[in-house]
Amino acid sequence: MHFSTPFYFHVTFFDLLWPVSASCSPFPVSTAEYLLLRLPSSQINLFCLLLFKPSLTQSQNTMLLFTLFFFFTFAVAGSSAASLPADAASLLAFKSNADLDSKLLYTTNERFDFCHWRGVKCAQGRVVRYAVNSLGLRGTVSPASLARLGQLRVLSIRNNSLSGPIPDFSTLVNLKTLFLDHNRFSGGFPLTILFLHRLLILDLSRNNFTGSLPQNLTVLDRLGYLRLDSNRFSGEIPPLNQSTLELFNVSNNNLSGPIPVTPTLKKFRISSFTYNRNLCGEIINKPCRGYPFFNSSSAAAAPPSSPLLQNAQSQQGITDISPPAEKRHHKIVGLILGLVTGTLLVLAAVLSLVALIRKRREEKEELEEMQSKIKSNLGEEDGKPPSLLSLQPEATNSETSESKKGKPPRMMKNGNLTFCSGEEELYTLELLMRASAELLGRGTIGTTYKAVMANQLIVSVKRLDACKTAITSGEAFEQHLECVGVLRHPNLVPLRAYFQAKQERLIIFDYHPNGSLFNLIHGSRSTVAKPLHWTSCLKIAEDVAQGLAYIHQASKFIHGNLKSSNVLLGSDFEACVTDYCLAMLADTSVEDDPDFAGYRAPEIRKSVRKATAKSDVYAFGILLLELVSGNPPSQHPLLTPPDLANWVRAMRDDDREDDMRLLMLVEVASICSQTSPEQRPTMWQVLKMITNIKEIMDDSSRDLDHGYL
């Protein structure tokens, strides 16, 4: 029997094989068909001759079927893999070890384009950016995978469950950004990273790395961002002297010894070194024992003279004059007094530390009790649908007790739902409190919920953090919101109402179903982040600038907390600013979120100075940079305007025409984010710049349509 075409054999072979092996074959029908079609016809004819040999019994034919099937499956798979582009093969090798739960749905059919795989960004057919963050990836990074992506600029696999050591990355000579944080990587500091001389950003935080830090970490002379915190590194801190380094953190490790006093390390806060019990030195105001550099006198640190040294001194005519016995006695007494004084000081320090720990523990227990109460009130513990009903009894306990005693309830503004700016009262406090509550997000000063009332009206309810807003009295709170409530602009989310009672404070805004700018830029659980087109960037930038300029012009207030999660998208995807003018109600001096810290202007970041309109301008510049680059503030390098433009270009890889348009926005971002507040423009000037860019683009488009360009 002989078949002249592979197609005829494919049908006959598969029809015979499938009834026998359907329950055992690890390949779906489509994969098997694909492999059969790619098999050379000479091999197929040979298989057919063997398969239908008359002398074989039915059981022998069945066994032969399995043998041949697995033989040509692996043969074809090998030839298929060999024909893959090198970058695609590298990504598949990474997936095979790091994606044990198949979160990455990469396909290699005949029409596949690996540049469209999730997290992949290409330029001229080569992978330049690979970011698979927060996908729950589980496994290890194989040595023969990502290290072969020779044109890679950005590698970000943060916030997964990857484990094992870091492979050799020395071949990634073009790498500029490396995020490996929030995983379970182990082993020592990956020394091959020291070969990446173009590296600007390195984040190894929140892993299980051990061992010492390399002293020659200074060879990464372009480094602007270095996070090694929350690991188990030991030994001493290298004498980092990179003038480019602007973000540095080695807290929560096992580091020891004196911190090198370099101009670079001296500019960082003590919080960058905390939770390393054995660190000491001038930078953290902790004296070092046994390190002469930190002793008050060099004489105290001088070791006793050895006989060899004494002999050398006598040969050179140097006479060793021993102190008299009386002076020795005084020295001994002084030494004893010093020891006693030192012991008392240490004891006082220990007692102060114990008192501080006890106080913090009490504060933590009080906070946990409050959070537990809130959770139980919202129905998060008993499995019932959460609601805002729990606030009503707390608000009206005193009134209830008084009515039980026969006294009329007190009608106070405190405890009632107050509508702003003559708003129509579309719902009552009881209706609002009985609304179902869905958590939308936790912010700097509170938690936001989506509240769906019985009349199907949907609003956003921000529940303010009682601890942070405790600095504002009830009367000041009402007066402030009365003023803020009158602000109305198409690019502001209107404040409709507010409520306060005891330690509960709520603010009611309109609900925006299209989410926030943060989700649009970086993606969410239901969407994948994609770089925004320059026209979208320009439109959003103009909308936000309009809203901020209105706040600055129409009132004495400022926003004070501008960030991408506080910009919501309206029904027509217009950008609307929310949470404006609320930061002054709360104490936001302590904030652990590195992205929030990135929006704060330098003049208020490390001081007690209050935010100003120029602080809003700085935050707008950072937001604009986040918008055009697609990276959060914590990943923004500290660069000069030309280098900043190159960095944005590397992040986006747009064509040249769009590239030039985006660079105009980058220029605006650079001007807004000047270190000195005096050098920053006002928001009205910023709005004028963006309007001019829009007019230039419109004129260029019209000229192009008429064939002038």
N, C-alpha and C positions, 0 to 999 in steps of 0.2 A: 504494500500500500504506500502511495506517495502523494503528498499534497504539494501543489505548486505555489501556494500563497500562504503567508503567515496567518491571514485573516481566517481562512477556512479551518486551519488547525486550531486557532484560538477558540472558535465556536465549538468544535468537536471536543477538544481537550477539556475545556471548562465545563461543558455539559456533562462529561463523564466524571470529572473530578469533584465538582461541587456537591452532588448528593452524598458522596462518601465523606468529604472532609469539611463540610460547612460548619459543623460544631467544633472542629479542632483548629481550623486555620486562623492564625492571628491577623490575617489581612482582610479588609472589606473587599467587596466585589470590584469596586472602582479601582482599587490599588492593584488587584490581581490582573484586571484587564489591561491596565496601563503597562504593567511589567511584561505581559504576554505580547503586547503590540510592539514593544521595544526589543524583543528577542530576535536575533538574526534568523532568517528563514532556514539557513543550513542547519542550525541547531534544532529548529522546530521539526524539520523533516527527520532528523536523526532520532529525536524523541518519539516521533510517531512510529517509526519502524520498530523501535524497541517496545513501544507501548502495545502495539497490536500484533506482536509476535504470536503465531497460532499455538506454539508449543507451551506457552505459559498458561497456568491455571488462573481462575478468576482471582483467588487470594493473592497469587504472585503479581498479577496485574495491579491489584489495589496497592500492594506494598511498593511497587515500582512508581505508581502515581505519586505517592507521598515523597519518595526519594527524589524524583525528578522535579516535583514542584518546589521543594525547598532548595534544590540545587540551582535552578535557574532564577529563583527569587533572589538569593544572595548574590548570584553572579551579576544580575541586572542591577541590583541595588548598589553593588560596588562600582559598576561602570557609570551609574547615574551620579553617584557621589563624586566620582573623579571628574565629571564634566561640570560640576558646580563652580561658580566663581569663588575665588579664595575667601573673600569676605563672607559670602553666604555660608560656606563650609565652616568658617570660624564661629558664626552665630549659631549654627546648628550644633556644633560641638559644645558651645556654652549651654545651649538649651538641654542637651542630653544629660548633663550632669547637674545643672543648677535649677532645672525645672521638673522635679520629680512628680509634681502634681499636674503637669500639662496646663499651666496657666497661659503660656505663650502659644498661640495657635498659628505656628509657622507652617506653610505648605510649600511643596516643591513640585507642583504640577508643571506642565509644559509652558503655561502662561504666567508663571510666578515672577514677581519682581521683589527681591529681598529688600529693596529700598523702601517698600511700602509696608514692611513688617512693623509690628508694634514696637515703638521706641527707637526705630532706626531712622537716621537722617543721612542722606548721601549727597555727595558733590562729585560730579563727573564719574559716577558709577562706583565710588568708593565710600565706605562708611566713615563719616566724620563725627557723628554724634550717636551715642547709644545710651538711652535712659529708660530703664525699666524699674521705676520706683513704686513702692507700696503695692506690689502685686502678690505678696505672699509667696514669693519664690523660695523653694526649699531644696537644698543640695549643696554642692561644692563648685568651685570655679576650676575647671580643668586647665592644666598648664598649656595645652595645645589649642586653646579656644581664643579668648579675646586678645592674647598677646600677638596674634597674627594680623590684627587690624592696624596696619602700618600708618594709615592716614587719620586715625582717630584723634579728635580734638577734645571731646567731652565724653567721659564715662561716668555714668551715675546709676548705681544699683542699690541705692539707699533704701532703708526701711523695709527689709525683707527678712528672711530667716536663713540666709546663706551661712555656711560654716566652713571650717577647715582653714588651712593657711592660704595666704595670698600668693598666687603663682608669679613667675618671673615676668615683670612688666617692662623690662629694660628695652624691649623692641618698640615700645610705643613712644617713639622719640618726638612725635608731634603733639603729645597729650598736654593739654593746658588745664583741664579741670578733672578732678578725680574725687567722686563721692562714694565712699564705701561704708558710711556710717549707719547706725541702727541695724546691725546684723549680728551674727554670732561668730565672726571670723576669729581665729586663734593663731597661736604661734608668735614669733618675734616680730619686731618692726620689719616690714618688707624692704630690705636693703636695696633691691633693684629699683625702687622708686627714686633713689638718689641719682640715677642716670637720666631722669626726665628733667632736663635743664630748662625746658619751657614751661614747667608747671607753675600755674598761678594760684590754684586752689587745691588744697588737700584736706580731706575730712575722713578721719579714721575713728571718730568718736563712737561711743556706745557699742563696743565690741568686747572681745575677750583677749586682746593682745597682751603679751607678757614680755619680760626682758627689758633691757635698757634701751634708751633712745640713742641713736648714733650721734657721736660728737660732731661728725662732719655734715650734719643736717644743714649747715650753713652753705653748702654747695648749691642748694636750690635758691639762687640769688634773686629770682623773680617772684618768689612766694609772697602773696598778699593775704592769704587766708589759711590758717593752720589750726585744725581742731583735733586734739588727741585725747580729749577728756573722756571720763567714764570707761576706762580700761583697767589693766593691771600692770602698767608700765612701772618699772623700778629704776633705781640708780639716779644719776644727777641730770639736771636739765642742761642741754647743750648751750654754749654761749652764742645764741642767735643774734646776728647783727644785721639782718636784712632790713634796709631802710624802707622797703616796700611793704613790710608786714604790718597790716592794720587790724587783723582779727586773730587772736591767739588764745588758746585755752588748753590747759593740761590738768584741770581740776579732776578730783575724784580718781586718783591713781595711787600708787605706792612710791612716789618719787621721794628722794631724800637729798640731804646736803644743801649747801648754800646756792641760792639762785644767782647766776652770773649777773653782775650789774653792768649791763650794756645799754646804750641809748635806746635800742629796740625794746628790750624787756622792761625797761623802767616806765614806759608809757602805758603799760597795761594795768588794769585794776587788780586789787588783791583777789577778787573773785575768779580771776583766770588761773589762780594757783591753789585755791582752797581744797580741803579734804585730801591733803597730802601731809600726814602727821609729822613727817620728819624733814620737811622743807624748812629752810630758815634763810635769814639774810635781810638786807636793808630794804628790799622791795616790799616785803610783807611785814616789816617792822618786828621781826622775831630774831633775837640774837642767836648766833651759832656757837655751840660749845665744841671746843677742839679744833676750830678753824681760826688761826691767828689773824686772818684778815679783818675779822669782826671784833677782835678784842680792843679794849680802850687804849692799851699801850703796847708798844712793840716789845718792851722789856719783859712783860708778863708772858709773852708768847715765846721768848727765846729759850731754846733747850739748854740744859746744863752743858758746860764745856767738857769735851772728852779729853782724856789724857794726851791723846795725839795732838789735839789742838793746843792744849796748854804747853806742850813741848815745843810746838812750832812758834808759839808766841814768845817763849823765853829765848829761843834762838834769834828772834828778830829784835830782841831788846825790849819787849813789852812785858812790864811787870804786872803780875796779878795781885792786886791789893785786896785782901779779904776784909769784910766789914768787921768792926769791933763787936764784942759779945753783947754790949748794950744795945747796939743798933739791931743786932739779930733778934734780941728779945722784943724790941718794939715791933719788928716786922711780924713776929709770931703772933703777938697780941692783935695787930692789925688784921692779920689773916683770919684769926678766930672771929673777930668782930665782923669781918666781911662775910664769912660763912654763915654766921647767925643772921645777919641782915638779909643775905640772899635766901636763906631758908624761909624766913618770914615772908619775903616777897613772893616766893613760889607758892607758899601756903595760901596767901591772900589771892593770888591768881587762880589757884585751884578752886577755892571757895566761890570766887566770882563766876568761874566757868560752870560750876555745879548749879549756882543760882540761875544763870542764863539758860542752861539746858532745861532746868525745871520749868522756867517761865515759858520757853518755847514749846515744851511738851504740853503744858496746860492750854496754851493758845491753839495748838494742833488738835487737842482733844475737843476743845470748844468748837473749832471749825468743823471737825468731823461730825460732831453731834448736830450742828446746824445743817450740814449737807445731808446727813441721814434723815433729818426731819423733813427737809425739802423733798428728798427722793420719795419718802413714804407718802407725803402729802400729794405728790404728783402721780401717785399710783404706779411707781416704777418697781415696787417691791412685791405687791400682791397680785401682779399679773393683770390688773384692771386697766382699761384705757386711761392714760394720764389726763388730768384736767387741771384747771386753775382754781378749782373750787376751794382748795385748802386755804387760800388766802382770805376767804370771807370770814370764817370763824375767828381767825387771828385778828382781823380788822375790827370785828364787832363784838369781841368778848366782853368788853366793858359795858357796851350798850345792852348786851343780853342780860348781864348780871343786874344792871340797873333796872331793866324792865321787869325782871323777876321780882325785884323789891318794890315794884309799883312806881318807880321813878320814870319819867319820860326820857327817852334816849336823847343824848346831846347831838345836835345837828352841827357838826364841824366840817370844815373843808377837808381836814385830815381824816381819811377813812372813806372819802367819797371819790367816785370817778369824776374827774374834772376834764371837760372838753376844752380844747384850745381855740382861740381866735374865732369865737362864735360858731364853731362847728355844730352841725345838726347832730342831735343825740340819737344815733341809729340803734343803740343798744344800751342796756343797763349794766350795772356792775354785776348783778346776779347772772345775767346772760353771759357776760364775759367770763366769769369765774367757772361757769359750768361748761365752757367750751373745751373741746378736746385739744390737747397740747402735743405738738410734734416738735422735737428738738431740731433747730436749724443750725445752731453753732454756739460756741463759747468764745466770747471776745475779751477785750482788755478790761472792761468795767462791768460785764454782766453776761447773761445767757439769753439767747433769743429763741423764741418758740413761734411756731405757726399755730394760731388759734382758730378753730373752725366752730362757729356758734350754731345754735339750733336753727337760726333763720338763714343758714348757709352763708352768712357773711364771714369773710376770712380777713384776719389782720395779723400783723407781726407784733408780738409782745416781748419787750426786752425787760428781763428781770435783773435789776441792778444788784451788784455785789454789795451786801450790807457792810462788810468790813471795809471795803475801799471807799464807799460813799459816806462812811460815818463822820467824815470831816465836815460834811455839809449839814447844817441844821434843817429842820423841816420847813421853816419859814423861808430860808434862803433857797431851798429846793423849789418851792412853789413859785417864788418870784422869778427865779431863773427860767423855769419852764414856761411861765407866762410870756416872757420876752421871746424865747426861742420859738414858741408855738405860733407866733405871728409871721414867721419867715415862710414865704411861699415863692417857689420858682420851679419851672419845668424840670430842672436838673437837681432838685432836692426832693428826697422822700419826705412828704409832709408829716409832721408830728401832730397826731389827731387828739390824743388825750393822755392823761397821766393819773397815777394813783399812788398814794402812800399811806401807810398805817404801821405804827411801831417801827419794826426793822424791815418792812416790805415796801419796795418801791418799784412800780411798773411804768413803762413808757410804751404807748401804743402808736405804731406806724402803719402805713399801708403795706400790704403784702405784695411782693414781686415774685411771681412764679418762675421767672427765667433765671433766677439765681444771681450769683455775684460775679464780678469781674475776675476774682481769684479763680473760681471754677472754670470760667471761660478761658483763662490763660493756661492754667495748670491742669485742667481736667478734674473730674470727680469720679465717684464710684460708677456712674452710668455713662460717662463720656471720657473720651481720650483727648488729651491736650494736643492742639495743633497750633503752629505759629499763625498769628493773625495777619491778615493782609494789611498792607500799609494804609489802605483807605479806612479800614476798621480802626486801626490805631489812631489815625488822624481824627476820625469822628468821635471816638471815646475820649481822646485827649481834649478836644474842644468842649465836649459836654461837661467833663469834670472841671475844666477851667472856668466855664460859665458859672457852675454852681459855687465854686470857691470864691470867685470874684464877687458874686452877689452877696455872699456872707460877709466878706470884708467891707463891702461898700454900704450895705443896708443896715449893718449893726456894728456894735463895738466888739462883737465876739469873733472868735476864730474857730476853725474846725477842731484842731488839737489832736486828732486821732485818725488822720487820713491814711488808708491802706487799701489794697485791692479788695479785701473782703468787706470793706465798708463802701463799696461802689456796687450798686445793684443795677440790674438790667430791666428796663420797662417793657411794656407790651410790644413796642416797636424797636426793641433793643437799644433804646436810648439809655445813656448812662446817668444814673441818679445817685447822688451822694447821700449817705445816711450816717447816723450816729454823730452828727455834727453838733458842736458846742456842748458836748456832754463831758469831755475829759476834765474840765475844770471842777466838776462835781466830785471827782474821785482822786484818790492818791495813786498815781500811776508811776511813781518813782521806781518801784521794784517790778520788773517785768522780765520773765525768763525766756520769752519767745524771741529768738534771734532775728526773726523776720520783722517783728514789731520794732525792735531796737534799730534795725536798719533804716526805718523811716524817720527816726528822731534826729533832729539837727544836731551838729556837734556842740553848739553852745548850750544845749539843754541836756545832752546825753550824760555828761559827767559833772553836772552842777545842779544847784537848786533854782536856777533861773527858770522863770515861767515861759511857756510857749508863747510865740508871737505870730503875727501874720507872716513874717519871713520864715518861721518854722514850717508853716503850711506850704510855703513855696518850695522849701527843701524837700518836704515829703512828696509834693507833686512831681518834682524832678526824679526822685527815686521810683515813684509809681510809673512815670513815663518810661523810664529805663526798663522797668519790669515788663511793661506793655510791649515794647519793641523787641526785647531780647528773649522774652519767654522764661526768664529766670527770676526767682524770688530775690529779695534784697540780700539775704544771707549768702547768695552766690555771686554778688556783684563784686568784681575786683576793683581795687583802687587804682585807676589809670588816668593818664592825661587825656584830654579830648581826642587827639588823633588815635591813641591806642584804644580808647573806649569805642571809637567808631569801628576799628578793626575787630574788636571783640564782638560787637553786635553783628558785624558782617559774618564772622565765623559761626555765630549762633544761628543765623537765619539762612545764609547761602541763597539770597534772592538773586534774580537777574540784575544786571547793571542798572537798568532804568529804575526799578523799584528800590534798589540799593541806595541810589542817590536821594530819593524821596525820603526814605527812612532816616538817612543820615542828617537831614535837616531837623527831624524830630530829636535825634540824639544830641544835636547841638543845643536845642532848647533844654533838654534834660540836663546837659552839662552846665549850662548857665544857671539853672535853678538850684542845682546841688553844689554851688560854691561853698567852700568852708566858711568864709566870712559872710555873716548875714547882710552886711552893708553892700556887698557886691551882688546880691541877688536882686532881681527885679520884683516889682509888685505883681499881684495876680492879674491885674488889668493889663499890665505890660506883657505878661506871658500870654494872655488871651489874644492880644494884638499880634504877637509873633505867630501863634498858631493860625489865626485868621489869615495872615499874610501868606503862610505856607499853603493854605487851602486855596487862596486866590491864584497863586502861582501855578498850582497843580491844575486848577480849572482852566486857566489860560493855556497851559501846555496841552491839555486834552483837546481843547477847541482847535488849537493850531494843528494838532495831529490829525483831527477829523477833517480839516480843510486842506490837508496835504502840505502845510507850510514847513513841517519838520521832516 
